[in-house]
């Protein structure tokens, strides 16, 4: 198993994702409502074991891909 540590957008708490189960990664731009940023730019990481749309994380897709490359098996 290869885990990477990412930070949840909502509360900035760490979450650990198994690299071997990542199904998709994409970035989402700032969401503006009433002239202010409601949701800041973030990435979504979806895993093949859940159908929940993915985890919203602070890291960019480039950072996530770098972490995936650097991860080592447990």
WOPE-V429941 format. One record per pair of residues at least 12 apart in sequence whose C-alpha atoms are under 6 Angstrom apart, sorted by the first residue. I is the first residue (numbers start at 1). J is the second residue. Records with the same first field share a line. If there is no record, write none. Layout:
BEGIN
I = J + J
END
This chain:
BEGIN
1 = 73 + 74
2 = 18 + 19 + 72 + 73
3 = 16 + 17 + 18 + 19
4 = 16 + 17
7 = 57 + 58
8 = 57
9 = 56 + 57 + 58
21 = 47 + 48
22 = 46 + 47
23 = 46 + 47 + 48
24 = 45 + 46
25 = 44 + 45
26 = 43 + 44
27 = 42 + 43
28 = 41 + 42 + 43
29 = 41
42 = 57 + 58
43 = 56 + 57 + 60
44 = 56
END
